[in-house]
Each structure stands twice: as C-alpha cells, then as structure tokens.
Amino acid sequence: MSGLLITFEGGEGAGKTTQISGLADHLRVRGFDVIVTREPGGSAGAEAVRHVILSGAAEAYGPAMEALLFAAARSDHVDQKIRPAIEAGQIVLCDRFIDSSRVYQGISGNLDPQFMQAVERIAIDGTMPDLTFILDIPADKGLARAGLRRGNEAADRFEKETIATHEARRQAFLGIAAEEPQRCKVIDADRSVAEISAEISALTDNLLNSREGYAHG
Ligand code: Z5A
C-alpha cells in the first residue's frame, strides 16, 4: 500500500511545527508509520542548500536564483526521502513544500508563472501532496509568535520583511486554497493549539477513512 504526503503551509509563526508534532502523535497512536520532515531541508543535500538560502547569501542574486535553489533542495528531498517513504507506505508530514515556493518566490518575487510551473514540475517529478493544511493567521500575530520563540536570535532572510509583505503572502496562500479546494484545507490558526489540532486530526482521519486499506492504521 502506498503512503501519503501531507504538507503544512502558512506564514511565519502560524504554528506549523507545533501542529505537525500533534498530528504525528495522533497518527502514531492510530498505528500509522509516520515521518516528519521540513523544507528547505529534510535530506543531506537540501540541508546544505538551506543554510545558503536562509542566511540571505543568495538574496542579492534575485528571486529566480532563490527559486532555483529551493527547487534544487526540493528535488533532492523528494528523491532521497519523500518518495521512498511514500513507496514504503509511510505517512510523510512535511513543514512547507511547493506552496511556499509559489507564494514566497512566485508571487512575492513576481516571477513568471510559466517559469515557476516548470521549476516545480522538475523539482517534484509528480510527487504532489495528498492533503495540504494552510494555517491562516493575521501576519502581525504570526510574527509576534515567531519573535517570542526566536528570543534574542536575529530574524532570518524572510522574517525581517515588512508586515505588508507578510499579509500579501497570507492572501496568496488563501488564493491557492481557493483554486485547489480538494487538496488545500484552510485552518484558522488564531485559536488554541488544542482546537487547531482537533480540526487537523479530524480532517486527516476523514482522508484516511476514505482511502481503501487505511481505515485501521
Ligand atoms: N521558504 C521559501 O521562501 N520558499 C520555499 O519554497 C520554502 C520556504 C520551502 C523557512 O523558514 C523560510 O523559508 C520561510 C519561508 C521560506 N520563511 N521564513 N521565515 P523556517 O523553516 O526557519 O521557518 P518557518 O517555516 O517560517 O517556521 P515558523 O513560521 O517560524 O514557525 P511555525 O512552524 O509556523 O510555528 P511554530 O514553531 O509551531 O510556532 C511558533 C511559536 O508559536 C512557538 O513558540 C509555539 O509554541 C507558538 N505557538 C504555536 N501554536 C500556537 C497557538 N495556537 N497559540 C499560541 N502560540 C502558539
């Protein structure tokens, strides 16, 4: 039986990492074999590229360069980790994936949609998420959470951008969800961790129950 790919998307501090951990626990209790991973990164080659991108070292070379670096990292991650796990029947929970590139590079970077589609196609080579949770929160609230967690550490390449940029990205994520309602579920992330977890677990259970062979883990 083939596994599943479930991705988590949204702005900074939306709670993706927190919710992935909660869903992993829920699914493991149900008896599923779960792996948790993230982008950029998740495989040795992709983690090497992660540092280059998040340090801001590539920023000066423009959004197309960054889009290609994210795609290179994603290609390695899909080949080395995600696709083998799905083929082995595991449920892969991934913190950010294609929608982050569509929003941060494609829309914020104002890149040609055809360029972005071509790059995405090469990077994932047919490995699309089965389900995507878009954690939606006003940008100022998400940034405040991310700031609290970061403490005295410096903001990264993306965190230091303006509230207006973050809010535009929020709208871009909602736009993707409106275009792909079957795959993307918008989750109100401005609630307690427990409330959000309960909704995400229920939606995931619905998907699993609808797939033959998954009903009992
Ligand atoms: N990027 C890109 O441009 N293109 C791409 O293709 C990809 C990525 C894949 C990765 O940064 C950056 O790369 C990202 C986009 C860009 N931009 N930035 N920055 P990262 O991996 O370092 O960080 P992130 O993905 O942005 O994570 P995050 O937003 O900073 O955090 P989060 O995972 O969404 O949230 P969290 O760690 O679960 O929670 C944050 C804090 O809030 C933490 O202290 C929690 O305890 C707290 N929290 C969580 N939930 C709640 C609730 N419900 N109430 C109150 N407090 C909460």
Residues whose N, C-alpha, C, O or C-beta is under 5 A from the ligand:
A	BS01	Z5A	G11 E12 G13 A14 G15 K16 T17 T18 E39 P40 F70 R96 F97 S100 S101 Y104 R145 A146 R149 F158 E159 A189 R191 S192 V193
